[in-house]
């Protein structure tokens, strides 16, 4: 349920208390409300003539280098509206160093209306022509802004249905698609009742979480209190969803949609620890072709039901005894450098496709086997602060594609979140198993000193 109340600033203009809305409950009503303010802002801003070159876009979120390379190849420059730590604490993004990003601003994702307002302000100032959302928390503000600005972007309905996992479950249920049993659990009693009704393990997670943040496996009622505390500590916490736990290996399907037609690109095998923290991925998948085809069919029907017609998607499954079971889907490429594995194994550059969709370009990228496998393994530390890093010797031809290690001073809290990982190793090889073995062998030789 979307309720706007007590909002005293919206899109950089003062909202009189008499105009504050408390009856907005649907995406359509929200879109209409936002449209009124967006067009009001545009009327009050002086629109300067658009310059011919270089063209300018707005990156919203924490872009990876491949995003920056994609728009740089096209001759575009960018302003970045990103997380506070990226803008202030983590050092300049690669694009700033390379000169393709010449302005970086901090955004507070806990105040999405402020983010929408800043997007509109930048557009109205005639500096921005296109908006490219590049991570989970940027998706909804960017979709709201681009919809009202009438420039290419993701649909508000599609983003809303995937950012809120409870919305997603209900939309899939209304479309008649098979899925796991689920329930919105507002308190311990409701979670206990759901656990007893399912009669087995359940997953308890935030409805709008990302990066495995706040996810717990519950086998008995005694674990519910701590699980609630973990979920409520997740970034952007907005409620709790309980789901039936499905036994079986986890995979993700990378793909994209064009005018409602889903194009599956690659199936990724995942490695997780006991906290559901993803600590590795590899492609191509070791599962039979039939699993890939079944997952693609389910994903295509699910994306259509959720209102996702255009854009890159990342859909997660568990492979049960009855086949692929959809866990969740996202209107973005997968994190964890999965897009690098995908390009190494299929030739499809998902980061480039995200930029292409946002620029309004025609997209038609066909996966082509590249004759190699690729794997990534993550370096997981302990609650402490990094004092130093020692790497093994890098030898040519050893299959190592990329190595990322933590900066000195990086602090870890011990939370089960992808942001708590220290670094990674990407390796290639003739098979996924050999690529994974190469990455794991190198990872084991990295030594981290702690304060």
N, C-alpha and C positions, 0 to 999 in steps of 0.2 A: 504494500500500500504506500502510495506517495502522498505525503501530507506536507504542505508548505505552511509554516507558521513561525512567527518570531523572526522572519528574515527582514532585516532593516537595510540591507544593501544588495542590489542585484544588478549585475552588468555595469558596475561603476557609477550607478546613479542612485540617489536616495529614493527609497520606497516609502511613501507615507503609510502610517499604521492603518489607515482606512482602506488601503489597497492590498494589504497582506492577505493572501488567500489561505484558507484552512480547509477548503473543500475539494482540493485537487487529489483525485484518487486513481486516475488512469494515465497512461502514457499520452493519449490523445489530448486530454485536458492539460497535461503538463506542457506538451508541445505548443498548444494554443497560447498558454500563459507566457511561455518563453518568447514566442514569436512577437507578441505585443511589445515586450521590452527590447528585444533585439532591433526591431524596426524603429523603435523610439530612439535607441542609441545611434543608429545609422543616420537618422534624420538630424540629430544634433551634432554630428561630427562632419567636418569638412573633408570630402573625398577628393584627394589629390589625383591627378592623372597617373595611370599606371605606366611605369617606365618599361621600356622594351627589353632591357637586359642589364644585369642578370635578373632573371625572374626569382621570386622569393616565396618560400613556403614556411610553414610553422610546424616544427616537430614538437609533438606533445607527448611527454614521457621520457623514458630513458632509452635513447636510441642505441643500437649496436653499430659498430663500424660499417657493417654491410648496408644499413639504411643510408648512412652518410655517403658511401660510395655510389649508391644507386642514384641519388639526386645530383651528386656532383658530376656523374657521367652525362647527365642531361643538361648541365650548365646552370643549375639552380643554386641559389644560396639559401641559407636558413637562419631563422631565429629558433631557439630552443626554449620551451616552457617545460621544466622538468622538476624532479624531486629536489628538495632542499639540499640534501647531502651531495647530489651531483653538481648542483649549481654553486655550492659554497665550500664543501669539505673534501670532495673526492678528487680534486684536481681537474683541470680543463678536459672536456671531452675531446676525443681524437679529432673530431671535425673542427674544433676551435684551433687546434694545433696546425691542422692542414689548411685552415683559412676558408673552409666552406660554411662554417657556422661562425657568425660574427656578433651574435648577441645571445646571452644565456640568462634566463630569468627563473626564479624559484616559484613553484606552485604548491599550494596546500591542498592535497587531494581530499582532505577532510571537509573542505569547503568547495564542493563542485560548482556551485553557482558563481563563485568568484573566478574559478577557472574558465567557465563559459564566458563570463564577462570580459576577462582579459583576452580571450581568443577574439571576441567580437571587436574589442578596442583595437587590437593589432590589425585586424582586417580593415576596420574603418579608417585607420591612419594611412591606408594605401601602401603599406609595406608588404602585406601578405596576400597571396592569391589562392593558395591551397593549404589545407590543414592535414597533417599526417600523424595520426595517433599511433604510438609504437609500443605501448604496454598496457597492462590490464586496467590500471586506475585512470588512464587517459581516455579510454574508449567512450564512456558515456558522455562526459563533457564535450568531447570532440564531435560526437554524433549529434548532440543537441545543437551545437553551434553550426555545424555544416548544413544541417537540415534547414535551419532558419535563414542561413546565408545563401541557400540555394547553390551550393558548390558541391562537387563530388565528395561522398563520405559514406560511412556505414549508416544503416537504418537504426533509428532509435529503438524500434520494436525488437529488432534482432539483438542489439547490444543489451537492452534491458532484460531480455529473456535468457541471456547467457551470463551476465554479470551477477544476477540474482538466481542462485541455484534452485530456490523454491519456485520461482516463476518458471524456470526451465522445466522442472518436474511436472508442474501443473499443465503447462502448454503441451508437453509430450503426451500426458495422460488424456487431455482433451482431444488430441489427434488420434488416439487409439493405438499409440505405439507402446510395445512391451518395454518394461523397464523395472528397476528394482523397487521394492516397497519403500515408502518414505513417509516422514511426518515432520511438520514444523513443531519443535519442542521448545516451549517457552519456559519450562521449569523442570526440575528433577522428576517430579511425579509423571509428567508427560513422557519424558525420556524412559523412565522405568516401565511405564505401560507399553511403550513401543517395543522395548527390549523383550518383554514377556510375550507380546503378541507375535513377534517374529520368531521367538523361540531359539535364537542363536545369536552369534556375534552381530553387532551393528557398528556403523561408522557414525561418529558425531563430529560435525564440522561447521564452520561459519558459513552462512548462506552466500556471502560475497567474498570469501577468502581466495587466496592465490598462493602458489609456491609451496603447497603442503602446510601452510601456516595454520596452526590451530586444529589439526586433524588428529583424531584419536580412534583407536579400535577398542570397543567395549565388549567384554565377555561376561561381565557380571555387574550387578547394580552398585557394588562397592567402588567401581571405577568411575562412576558418573560425576561425582563432585569434582575430582581433579580434572576430568575431561572438560567440564563446563568452564573451569578456570582457564584452561589452556585455550579453548575456543574464544573466550571473551578477551583474551590478551592479543588476539590476532589484529593486524592492521585493518582498519576499515570495518570493524565488527558491527554487524547489523542484524544479528539474530542467529539462531542455531537450527540446523537441519540434521535429522537423524535418518540414516539409510540402512537398508539391509546390506550386510557385508557379503560380497561374492568372492568365493575362493577361486584362485586361478591366477596365471601370470597377467601382468598389466602391459598394455600396448597403447600407442597413440597413432592416429591416422592423420597424416599431414595432407592438406589439399586446399582447394579453392573453388569458389562458385562464380559463374558468370551468367547473369540473367536467369538465375534459378537452376542452372545446370551444374551439378557437382562434379569436379574433376579430382579423383583420388591420385595422390602423388607417391606417397611412401608410407609403409607401416613400420613403426619404430618399436623395438623391444625395450622394456624398461627394467631397471634394477633399483629396488627400494630397500631401505633398512626397516627395522622393526617399528619405527615411528612414521613410516610412509614417506620419509624424506627420499627424494630421488637422488641416487648416487651414481647412476650410469644409464646410458642409452646406446643402442647400436642398430645399424641398418646394413643390409636388408634384414627384414624379420626372418626368424627361423621357423615361423609358422607356415603351414601349407598355403598355397594360392587361394584355396577355398575360404580360408579365414579372412584374407585380404578382401576378397570379393564380398563376403557377407558383411564385413565391417563397413565397406564402401556403400553397400545398399542401405544399411541402417543409418549411416551418417547422412546420406543424401536425403532420406525421408525425414530425419530429425531436423536437419537444417531448414528444409522447406516448412516444416511445422512451426519452427521458431521464427520464421520471417527473415531468414538470411538468404539473400539472393545474389549478393556480390561481395567478394572479398576473400582473403586468406583465412583458413580455419584450422583448428587443432582440436581433435576429438579423441577423448580417452575412453578406453574399454578395459574390461576384464574378460579374459577368455575362459569361460566356464565349461562345464561338461555339455551344456546345451548350445555352446557357441559364443560369439561375442556379445557382451552385455554392456550397453552404453552407460558410462559413469557421468561424464559431463563434456561439454564442448565450449569452444571459445572463438570469438570473432577476431582472431589474430594468429600469427604463427606461434608455434610452441617455443617456450623458453629453453634454457639450458643448452643453448647452441645447437639445438636439433636442426635448425635451418642450415648449419654448416655441414652436418652429416648428410642432409638431404641433397645439398648441392654436390657433395663429393660422390654420392652414390647414384643420383638420378639426373644431375645437370640442371635441375630446377632451382632457381634462386628465389626463395620465398620472401626474403627481405626486399628484393627488387620488385616483386609482385605487389607487396603492401604499398610501396611508393607509387607504383603504376596505377593501382586502383584509386588512390587518393588524388592523383593528378588527372584522373578521367581518361586514361589511356585504354586502348583495346588490349585485352590479355588473352593469350593463347600459348601457354607453355606446356609442352608434353614431356613427361618423364622418359628418359632414355638411360638404360643401364650403362654405367661407366666402367664396368669390369673390375670393380673393387668394392670392398666393404669398409665401413667406418664405425668407430666407437669412441665414446667419451666416458671418462671416469672422473669423479669429483673427489677432491681432497677435503675431508671432514676433520675438523679440529676439536678441541675441548674448550670449555669455558675459561678463557684466559686472554692475554694480549700478546700478539706476535712480536717476538724480539728479533728474529732473523730467519732466513731461509737459505738452505744449501741444496743445490741441484746437482744431479749426476751429469756426466759429460754428454753433450749432444753429438751423436755420430751420424754422418750423412748416410741415408739409406736405411735408417733403423725403423722407419714407419711412423715416426712421430710427426704429426702435422702441426700441432700447436700446444703450447704450455703456458698456463696462466697461474701465477702464484700470488699470495697476499702481500700487501705492502707492510712494512714494519710499522707496528703500532695498531694494526687492526685488532679490534676487540670482539670477542665472541661471548654471547650470553648463555649458550647452551640450548636455546629454543630450537624446536624442530621446524626450520624454515630454510628455504633454498638460499636466502640471503645470509645464512650463517655458514655456508660452505666457504672454504678458503681459496679454492682454485680448481683447475681441471687440467686434464691431458686428453688431447684428441689424437687418435692414431688410425692409420689405414692398414689394410691387409687383404689377402685374397679371400678370406671368409670373415664373417662377423666375429666368430670365436677367436680367430688369430688376432684380429684388430683389437678386440677387448683384452686379450692376454698381453699384447704389447703395451697398451695404455696402463694396465694394472701393474705390470713389471716396472715401468718408469715411475709410476706414482709411488710405489713402495720405496723407491730410492730417494724421494724428496724428504728432506729432514727439516722439521719446523722447531725452532727454539722459542720458548715462551718466557715471559716475565713471571 
